[in-house]
Amino acid sequence: MWWIVLLIIAYMLFSRLDDIIELSKSKSPDYQKEVEQRQYEHQQEQKEITQQLRALIGSECRIKSSDLIYMSNGSSEIKAKISQVDDDWVEVLTLRKKKHLKVYIKIESINSLSKIVAEE
């Protein structure tokens, strides 16, 4: 019976261990610089994707986004025409069940973007 109590205590300690390690890391200047560098790189990637989207307004594109899984039957990819681009959102026009549909996608959720050159 004492080993059950020991297991419960060990589980409680190990579940909090990640938080304790993260807290001790966050005080380190090197770790803070690393976090700032990751944030800067993420911002640069978002700016680059926004510029690509603005250049492709009016073009047919294939967009991969984690947000599209809920809309397109489990697929994270959509073929659409880019209509408008904002700093945070992109409006695309797509065809679903023979109807044109406007879809708004967060730019930060876009994983990849490719222009469709020719239809097969």
DSSP file (Angstrom, degrees, kcal/mol; ACC not computed):
  #  RESIDUE AA STRUCTURE BP1 BP2  ACC     N-H-->O    O-->H-N    N-H-->O    O-->H-N    TCO  KAPPA ALPHA  PHI   PSI    X-CA   Y-CA   Z-CA
    1    1 A M    >>        0   0    0      0, 0.0     4,-1.2     0, 0.0     3,-0.8   0.000 360.0 360.0 360.0 -34.7    0.0    0.0    0.0
    2    2 A W  H 3>  +     0   0    0      1,-0.2     4,-2.0     2,-0.2     5,-0.1   0.789 360.0  62.5 -65.8 -27.7    2.9    2.4    0.7
    3    3 A W  H 3> S+     0   0    0      2,-0.2     4,-2.2     1,-0.2    -1,-0.2   0.794  98.2  56.3 -70.5 -26.5    4.1    2.0   -2.9
    4    4 A I  H <> S+     0   0    0     -3,-0.8     4,-2.3     2,-0.2    -1,-0.2   0.918 108.2  47.1 -67.6 -43.2    0.9    3.5   -4.2
    5    5 A V  H  X S+     0   0    0     -4,-1.2     4,-2.3     1,-0.2    -2,-0.2   0.904 111.8  51.3 -62.9 -41.1    1.4    6.6   -2.1
    6    6 A L  H  X S+     0   0    0     -4,-2.0     4,-2.4     1,-0.2    -2,-0.2   0.897 109.7  49.5 -63.1 -41.6    5.0    6.7   -3.3
    7    7 A L  H  X S+     0   0    0     -4,-2.2     4,-2.6     2,-0.2    -2,-0.2   0.892 110.0  50.9 -64.5 -40.6    3.9    6.4   -7.0
    8    8 A I  H  X S+     0   0    0     -4,-2.3     4,-2.2     2,-0.2    -2,-0.2   0.918 111.8  46.9 -64.1 -43.4    1.3    9.2   -6.5
    9    9 A I  H  X S+     0   0    0     -4,-2.3     4,-2.1     2,-0.2    -2,-0.2   0.916 112.7  49.7 -64.5 -43.4    4.0   11.5   -5.0
   10   10 A A  H  X S+     0   0    0     -4,-2.4     4,-2.6     1,-0.2     5,-0.2   0.906 110.6  50.3 -62.1 -42.1    6.4   10.7   -7.8
   11   11 A Y  H  X S+     0   0    0     -4,-2.6     4,-2.1     1,-0.2    -1,-0.2   0.909 109.8  50.4 -62.2 -42.7    3.8   11.4  -10.4
   12   12 A M  H  X S+     0   0    0     -4,-2.2     4,-1.0     1,-0.2    -1,-0.2   0.892 112.6  46.9 -64.1 -39.4    3.0   14.8   -8.8
   13   13 A L  H  X S+     0   0    0     -4,-2.1     4,-0.9     1,-0.2     3,-0.4   0.928 113.1  47.4 -68.2 -45.4    6.7   15.7   -8.8
   14   14 A F  H  X S+     0   0    0     -4,-2.6     4,-0.7     1,-0.2    -2,-0.2   0.827 107.5  56.3 -68.6 -31.3    7.3   14.7  -12.4
   15   15 A S  H  < S+     0   0    0     -4,-2.1     4,-0.3     1,-0.2    -1,-0.2   0.818 113.6  40.8 -69.8 -28.1    4.3   16.5  -13.7
   16   16 A R  H  X S+     0   0    0     -4,-1.0     4,-2.1    -3,-0.4    -1,-0.2   0.560  94.3  85.2 -91.9 -11.2    5.5   19.7  -12.1
   17   17 A L  H  X S+     0   0    0     -4,-0.9     4,-2.6     1,-0.2     5,-0.2   0.884  86.4  53.1 -61.7 -40.8    9.1   19.1  -13.2
   18   18 A D  H  X S+     0   0    0     -4,-0.7     4,-2.6     1,-0.2    -1,-0.2   0.900 109.2  49.7 -61.5 -40.9    8.7   20.6  -16.7
   19   19 A D  H  > S+     0   0    0     -4,-0.3     4,-2.2     2,-0.2    -1,-0.2   0.900 111.2  48.9 -64.5 -40.3    7.2   23.8  -15.2
   20   20 A I  H  X S+     0   0    0     -4,-2.1     4,-2.2     2,-0.2    -2,-0.2   0.913 112.5  47.5 -66.6 -42.8   10.1   24.1  -12.8
   21   21 A I  H  X S+     0   0    0     -4,-2.6     4,-2.3     2,-0.2    -2,-0.2   0.921 112.4  49.6 -64.1 -44.2   12.7   23.6  -15.5
   22   22 A E  H  X S+     0   0    0     -4,-2.6     4,-2.2     1,-0.2    -2,-0.2   0.886 110.3  51.2 -62.3 -39.6   10.9   26.1  -17.8
   23   23 A L  H  X S+     0   0    0     -4,-2.2     4,-0.7     2,-0.2    -1,-0.2   0.910 111.3  46.5 -64.8 -42.9   10.9   28.6  -14.9
   24   24 A S  H  < S+     0   0    0     -4,-2.2     3,-0.5     1,-0.2     4,-0.3   0.864 113.3  50.0 -69.2 -34.2   14.6   28.2  -14.3
   25   25 A K  H >< S+     0   0    0     -4,-2.3     3,-1.9     1,-0.2     6,-0.3   0.890 101.0  63.1 -67.8 -39.0   15.4   28.5  -18.0
   26   26 A S  H 3< S+     0   0    0     -4,-2.2    -1,-0.2     1,-0.3    -2,-0.2   0.714  97.6  57.1 -63.6 -19.9   13.3   31.6  -18.4
   27   27 A K  T 3< S+     0   0    0     -4,-0.7    -1,-0.3    -3,-0.5    -2,-0.2   0.641  85.6  98.0 -83.5 -14.9   15.6   33.5  -16.0
   28   28 A S  S <> S-     0   0    0     -3,-1.9     4,-2.0    -4,-0.3     5,-0.1  -0.574  70.1-143.7 -76.8 132.1   18.7   32.8  -18.2
   29   29 A P  H  > S+     0   0    0      0, 0.0     4,-2.3     0, 0.0     5,-0.2   0.858 101.3  55.2 -63.4 -34.6   19.7   35.6  -20.5
   30   30 A D  H  > S+     0   0    0      1,-0.2     4,-2.1     2,-0.2     5,-0.1   0.906 108.0  48.3 -64.7 -40.6   20.7   33.1  -23.2
   31   31 A Y  H  > S+     0   0    0     -6,-0.3     4,-2.3     2,-0.2    -1,-0.2   0.891 110.1  51.9 -66.5 -39.3   17.3   31.5  -23.1
   32   32 A Q  H  X S+     0   0    0     -4,-2.0     4,-2.4     1,-0.2    -2,-0.2   0.899 109.6  49.5 -64.3 -40.2   15.6   34.9  -23.4
   33   33 A K  H  X S+     0   0    0     -4,-2.3     4,-2.4     2,-0.2    -1,-0.2   0.896 110.2  51.4 -64.2 -39.3   17.8   35.7  -26.4
   34   34 A E  H  X S+     0   0    0     -4,-2.1     4,-2.2     2,-0.2    -2,-0.2   0.904 110.6  47.7 -64.1 -42.1   16.8   32.4  -28.0
   35   35 A V  H  X S+     0   0    0     -4,-2.3     4,-2.3     2,-0.2    -2,-0.2   0.916 112.1  49.6 -65.3 -43.2   13.1   33.0  -27.4
   36   36 A E  H  X S+     0   0    0     -4,-2.4     4,-2.4     1,-0.2    -2,-0.2   0.894 110.0  51.7 -62.2 -39.5   13.5   36.5  -28.9
   37   37 A Q  H  X S+     0   0    0     -4,-2.4     4,-2.5     2,-0.2    -2,-0.2   0.910 109.7  49.0 -63.9 -42.7   15.3   35.1  -31.9
   38   38 A R  H  X S+     0   0    0     -4,-2.2     4,-2.2     2,-0.2    -2,-0.2   0.903 111.9  49.0 -63.1 -41.3   12.5   32.5  -32.5
   39   39 A Q  H  X S+     0   0    0     -4,-2.3     4,-2.3     2,-0.2    -2,-0.2   0.903 111.2  49.9 -64.6 -41.0    9.9   35.2  -32.3
   40   40 A Y  H  X S+     0   0    0     -4,-2.4     4,-2.3     2,-0.2    -2,-0.2   0.920 111.0  48.8 -63.5 -44.4   11.8   37.4  -34.7
   41   41 A E  H  X S+     0   0    0     -4,-2.5     4,-2.3     1,-0.2    -1,-0.2   0.895 110.6  51.4 -62.7 -40.0   12.1   34.5  -37.2
   42   42 A H  H  X S+     0   0    0     -4,-2.2     4,-2.2     2,-0.2    -1,-0.2   0.910 109.7  49.5 -63.6 -42.3    8.4   33.8  -36.9
   43   43 A Q  H  X S+     0   0    0     -4,-2.3     4,-2.2     1,-0.2    -2,-0.2   0.897 110.3  50.9 -63.4 -40.2    7.6   37.4  -37.6
   44   44 A Q  H  X S+     0   0    0     -4,-2.3     4,-2.3     2,-0.2    -2,-0.2   0.900 109.2  50.7 -65.0 -40.2    9.8   37.4  -40.6
   45   45 A E  H  X S+     0   0    0     -4,-2.3     4,-2.4     1,-0.2    -1,-0.2   0.905 110.4  49.8 -62.3 -41.3    8.2   34.3  -42.0
   46   46 A Q  H  X S+     0   0    0     -4,-2.2     4,-2.3     2,-0.2    -2,-0.2   0.891 110.4  49.6 -65.9 -39.3    4.8   35.9  -41.5
   47   47 A K  H  X S+     0   0    0     -4,-2.2     4,-2.3     2,-0.2    -1,-0.2   0.905 111.0  50.5 -64.0 -40.7    5.9   39.0  -43.4
   48   48 A E  H  X S+     0   0    0     -4,-2.3     4,-2.3     2,-0.2    -2,-0.2   0.916 111.1  47.1 -64.3 -44.2    7.3   36.9  -46.2
   49   49 A I  H  X S+     0   0    0     -4,-2.4     4,-2.6     2,-0.2    -1,-0.2   0.898 111.1  52.5 -64.6 -39.9    4.0   34.9  -46.5
   50   50 A T  H  X S+     0   0    0     -4,-2.3     4,-2.4     2,-0.2    -2,-0.2   0.910 109.7  48.6 -62.4 -42.4    2.0   38.2  -46.5
   51   51 A Q  H  X S+     0   0    0     -4,-2.3     4,-2.0     2,-0.2    -2,-0.2   0.905 111.5  49.9 -64.0 -41.4    4.2   39.6  -49.3
   52   52 A Q  H  X S+     0   0    0     -4,-2.3     4,-1.2     2,-0.2    -2,-0.2   0.919 111.0  49.6 -62.3 -43.4    3.7   36.4  -51.3
   53   53 A L  H  < S+     0   0    0     -4,-2.6     3,-0.4     1,-0.2    -2,-0.2   0.908 109.6  50.6 -63.3 -42.2    0.0   36.5  -50.8
   54   54 A R  H >< S+     0   0    0     -4,-2.4     3,-1.0     1,-0.2    -1,-0.2   0.871 109.5  51.4 -64.2 -35.8   -0.2   40.2  -51.9
   55   55 A A  H 3< S+     0   0    0     -4,-2.0    -1,-0.2     1,-0.2    -2,-0.2   0.763 110.2  50.5 -70.3 -24.0    1.8   39.4  -55.0
   56   56 A L  T >< S+     0   0    0     -4,-1.2     3,-2.3    -3,-0.4    26,-0.4   0.210  73.8 140.0-101.2  14.9   -0.6   36.5  -55.8
   57   57 A I  T <  S+     0   0    0     -3,-1.0    26,-0.2     1,-0.3     3,-0.1  -0.404  76.4  19.1 -60.7 129.6   -3.9   38.5  -55.5
   58   58 A G  T 3  S+     0   0    0     24,-2.8     2,-0.3     1,-0.3    -1,-0.3   0.371 103.8 114.8  90.4  -3.2   -6.2   37.3  -58.3
   59   59 A S  S <  S-     0   0    0     -3,-2.3    23,-1.9    23,-0.1     2,-0.4  -0.699  71.7-113.5-101.2 151.5   -4.3   34.1  -58.9
   60   60 A E  E     +A   81   0A   0     56,-0.3    56,-2.6    -2,-0.3     2,-0.3  -0.702  47.7 173.3 -78.1 130.0   -5.3   30.5  -58.4
   61   61 A C  E     -AB  80 115A   0     19,-3.4    19,-2.6    -2,-0.4     2,-0.5  -0.911  36.1-128.5-137.2 161.7   -3.3   29.0  -55.5
   62   62 A R  E     -AB  79 114A   0     52,-3.2    52,-2.0    -2,-0.3     2,-0.5  -0.974  31.1-168.1-111.6 120.4   -3.0   25.9  -53.4
   63   63 A I  E     -AB  78 113A   0     15,-2.8    15,-2.2    -2,-0.5     2,-0.5  -0.930  11.0-160.1-116.2 129.6   -2.9   26.8  -49.7
   64   64 A K  E     +AB  77 112A   0     48,-2.5    47,-3.0    -2,-0.5    48,-1.4  -0.941  25.1 158.4-107.2 127.3   -2.1   24.4  -46.9
   65   65 A S  E >   - B   0 110A   0     11,-2.6     3,-0.9    -2,-0.5     4,-0.3  -0.997  47.4-133.8-148.9 143.7   -3.3   25.5  -43.5
   66   66 A S  G >  S+     0   0    0     43,-1.5     3,-0.7    -2,-0.3     4,-0.2   0.748 106.7  61.5 -68.6 -22.9   -4.0   23.7  -40.2
   67   67 A D  G >  S+     0   0    0     42,-0.3     3,-0.7     1,-0.2     4,-0.3   0.687  90.4  68.6 -75.8 -18.0   -7.3   25.6  -40.0
   68   68 A L  G X> S+     0   0    0     -3,-0.9     4,-2.3     8,-0.2     3,-0.8   0.606  75.2  83.9 -79.6 -10.8   -8.6   24.1  -43.2
   69   69 A I  G <4>S+     0   0    0     -3,-0.7     5,-1.5    -4,-0.3    -1,-0.2   0.870  91.0  50.1 -59.0 -37.0   -8.9   20.6  -41.7
   70   70 A Y  G <45S+     0   0    0     -3,-0.7    -1,-0.3    -4,-0.2     3,-0.2   0.711 116.3  41.2 -75.6 -20.5  -12.3   21.4  -40.2
   71   71 A M  T <45S+     0   0    0     -3,-0.8     2,-0.4    -4,-0.3    -2,-0.2   0.818 110.9  48.8 -97.1 -34.7  -13.7   22.8  -43.5
   72   72 A S  T ><5S-     0   0    0     -4,-2.3     3,-1.9     3,-0.5     5,-0.2  -0.385 114.5 -87.5-115.7  55.4  -12.5   20.5  -46.2
   73   73 A N  T 3 5S-     0   0    0     -2,-0.4    -3,-0.1     1,-0.3     3,-0.1   0.844  93.2 -44.1  51.2  46.4  -13.3   16.9  -45.2
   74   74 A G  T 3 <S+     0   0    0     -5,-1.5     2,-0.3     1,-0.3    -1,-0.3   0.411 109.2 121.9  85.1  -2.8  -10.1   16.3  -43.2
   75   75 A S    <   -     0   0    0     -3,-1.9    -3,-0.5    -7,-0.2    -1,-0.3  -0.729  51.1-156.5 -93.3 142.6   -7.7   17.8  -45.8
   76   76 A S  S    S+     0   0    0     -2,-0.3   -11,-2.6    -3,-0.1     2,-0.4   0.190  70.9  83.2 -99.3  16.8   -5.5   20.6  -44.8
   77   77 A E  E     -A   64   0A   0    -13,-0.2     2,-0.3    -5,-0.2   -13,-0.2  -0.931  52.8-177.9-125.0 144.0   -5.2   21.8  -48.4
   78   78 A I  E     -A   63   0A   0    -15,-2.2   -15,-2.8    -2,-0.4     2,-0.6  -0.998  21.4-142.1-140.8 143.0   -7.5   24.0  -50.5
   79   79 A K  E     +A   62   0A   0     -2,-0.3    16,-0.5   -17,-0.2     2,-0.3  -0.935  45.5 143.6-103.7 120.5   -7.4   25.2  -54.1
   80   80 A A  E     -A   61   0A   0    -19,-2.6   -19,-3.4    -2,-0.6     2,-0.5  -0.956  51.6-109.2-153.9 165.6   -8.6   28.8  -54.2
   81   81 A K  E     -AC  60  93A   0     12,-2.9    12,-2.9    -2,-0.3     2,-0.4  -0.902  37.7-123.6-102.5 128.1   -8.3   32.2  -55.8
   82   82 A I  E     + C   0  92A   0    -23,-1.9   -24,-2.8    -2,-0.5    10,-0.2  -0.583  35.4 170.4 -76.0 125.3   -6.8   34.9  -53.6
   83   83 A S  E     -     0   0A   0      8,-3.0     2,-0.3    -2,-0.4     9,-0.2   0.872  59.0  -0.7-101.6 -55.0   -9.2   37.8  -53.3
   84   84 A Q  E     - C   0  91A   0      7,-1.4     7,-2.9   -27,-0.0     2,-0.4  -0.977  55.5-154.0-141.1 151.8   -8.0   40.2  -50.6
   85   85 A V  E     + C   0  90A   0     -2,-0.3     5,-0.2     5,-0.2     2,-0.2  -0.995  13.0 177.4-131.4 129.6   -5.0   40.2  -48.2
   86   86 A D        -     0   0    0      3,-3.3   -32,-0.1    -2,-0.4    21,-0.0  -0.531  49.0 -94.7-111.6-178.1   -4.9   42.0  -44.8
   87   87 A D  S    S+     0   0    0     -2,-0.2   -37,-0.1     1,-0.1     3,-0.1   0.826 123.0  16.4 -69.1 -30.2   -2.1   42.0  -42.3
   88   88 A D  S    S+     0   0    0      1,-0.1    19,-2.9    19,-0.1    20,-0.5   0.670 125.4  44.7-114.1 -24.8   -3.6   39.1  -40.3
   89   89 A W  E     - D   0 106A   0     17,-0.3    -3,-3.3    18,-0.1     2,-0.4  -0.854  54.9-155.9-127.3 156.1   -6.2   37.6  -42.7
   90   90 A V  E     -CD  85 105A   0     15,-2.1    15,-2.5    -2,-0.3     2,-0.5  -0.999  12.2-147.0-129.3 136.1   -6.6   36.5  -46.3
   91   91 A E  E     -CD  84 104A   0     -7,-2.9    -8,-3.0    -2,-0.4    -7,-1.4  -0.898  22.5-179.7-102.4 126.3   -9.9   36.2  -48.2
   92   92 A V  E     -CD  82 103A   0     11,-2.9    11,-2.9    -2,-0.5     2,-0.5  -0.920  22.1-139.0-125.0 152.2  -10.0   33.4  -50.8
   93   93 A L  E     +CD  81 102A   0    -12,-2.9   -12,-2.9    -2,-0.3     2,-0.3  -0.945  30.1 170.5-109.7 127.6  -12.7   32.3  -53.2
   94   94 A T  E     - D   0 101A   0      7,-2.6     7,-3.0    -2,-0.5     2,-0.6  -0.863  33.0-116.9-133.0 166.8  -13.1   28.5  -53.6
   95   95 A L  E     + D   0 100A   0    -16,-0.5     2,-0.4    -2,-0.3     5,-0.2  -0.930  33.2 171.0-110.6 118.8  -15.6   26.2  -55.3
   96   96 A R  E >  S- D   0  99A   0      3,-2.8     3,-1.3    -2,-0.6    -2,-0.0  -0.989  72.0 -15.5-130.1 122.2  -17.5   23.8  -53.0
   97   97 A K  T 3  S-     0   0    0     -2,-0.4    -1,-0.1     1,-0.3     3,-0.1   0.902 127.4 -54.3  51.5  47.4  -20.4   21.6  -54.3
   98   98 A K  T 3  S+     0   0    0      1,-0.2     2,-0.4    -3,-0.0    -1,-0.3   0.677 118.5 108.2  62.8  21.7  -20.7   23.8  -57.4
   99   99 A K  E <  S-D   96   0A   0     -3,-1.3    -3,-2.8     2,-0.0     2,-0.3  -0.977  72.3-119.8-126.7 142.0  -21.0   27.0  -55.4
  100  100 A H  E     -D   95   0A   0     -2,-0.4     2,-0.4    -5,-0.2    -5,-0.2  -0.636  34.4-168.5 -78.3 136.6  -18.5   29.8  -54.9
  101  101 A L  E     -D   94   0A   0     -7,-3.0    -7,-2.6    -2,-0.3     2,-0.5  -0.991  17.6-140.1-132.6 131.2  -17.5   30.2  -51.3
  102  102 A K  E     -D   93   0A   0     -2,-0.4     2,-0.4    -9,-0.2    -9,-0.2  -0.787  24.0-172.7 -88.9 131.3  -15.6   33.0  -49.5
  103  103 A V  E     -D   92   0A   0    -11,-2.9   -11,-2.9    -2,-0.5     2,-0.5  -0.986  13.4-152.6-127.1 135.7  -13.2   31.7  -46.9
  104  104 A Y  E     -D   91   0A   0     -2,-0.4     2,-0.4   -13,-0.2   -13,-0.2  -0.935  16.8-173.9-108.6 126.6  -11.1   33.7  -44.5
  105  105 A I  E     -D   90   0A   0    -15,-2.5   -15,-2.1    -2,-0.5     2,-0.3  -0.960  27.3-119.3-123.6 136.1   -7.9   32.2  -43.3
  106  106 A K  E >   -D   89   0A   0     -2,-0.4     3,-1.1   -17,-0.2     4,-0.4  -0.568  20.2-139.1 -69.6 133.2   -5.5   33.5  -40.6
  107  107 A I  G >  S+     0   0    0    -19,-2.9     3,-1.4    -2,-0.3    -1,-0.1   0.858 100.4  60.5 -64.4 -35.1   -2.1   34.2  -42.3
  108  108 A E  G 3  S+     0   0    0    -20,-0.5    -1,-0.3     1,-0.3   -19,-0.1   0.703 100.8  55.4 -67.9 -17.3   -0.3   32.8  -39.3
  109  109 A S  G <  S+     0   0    0     -3,-1.1   -43,-1.5   -44,-0.1     2,-0.4   0.518  81.0 108.5 -91.7  -4.4   -2.0   29.4  -39.8
  110  110 A I  E <   -B   65   0A   0     -3,-1.4   -45,-0.3    -4,-0.4     3,-0.1  -0.608  42.3-179.3 -76.8 124.1   -0.8   29.1  -43.4
  111  111 A N  E     -     0   0A   0    -47,-3.0     2,-0.3    -2,-0.4   -46,-0.2   0.859  65.1  -1.3 -90.0 -42.4    1.9   26.4  -43.7
  112  112 A S  E     -B   64   0A   0    -48,-1.4   -48,-2.5     2,-0.0     2,-0.4  -0.985  55.9-162.0-150.0 159.5    2.6   26.6  -47.4
  113  113 A L  E     +B   63   0A   0     -2,-0.3     2,-0.4   -50,-0.2   -50,-0.2  -0.995  11.4 174.2-144.5 130.0    1.5   28.5  -50.5
  114  114 A S  E     -B   62   0A   0    -52,-2.0   -52,-3.2    -2,-0.4     2,-0.3  -0.999  27.7-126.0-142.4 140.0    1.9   27.6  -54.2
  115  115 A K  E     -B   61   0A   0     -2,-0.4     2,-0.7   -54,-0.2   -54,-0.3  -0.633  22.2-129.9 -83.0 137.0    0.6   29.2  -57.3
  116  116 A I        -     0   0    0    -56,-2.6   -56,-0.3    -2,-0.3     3,-0.1  -0.798  24.7-175.5 -87.6 116.9   -1.2   27.0  -59.8
  117  117 A V        +     0   0    0     -2,-0.7     2,-0.3     1,-0.3    -1,-0.2   0.935  63.1   2.0 -81.8 -49.2    0.4   27.6  -63.1
  118  118 A A        -     0   0    0      0, 0.0    -1,-0.3     0, 0.0     2,-0.2  -0.999  67.6-123.7-143.4 143.5   -1.8   25.5  -65.4
  119  119 A E              0   0    0     -2,-0.3    -3,-0.0    -3,-0.1     0, 0.0  -0.605 360.0 360.0 -82.0 145.8   -4.8   23.3  -65.0
  120  120 A E              0   0    0     -2,-0.2    -1,-0.1     0, 0.0     0, 0.0   0.435 360.0 360.0 -88.6 360.0   -4.6   19.7  -66.2
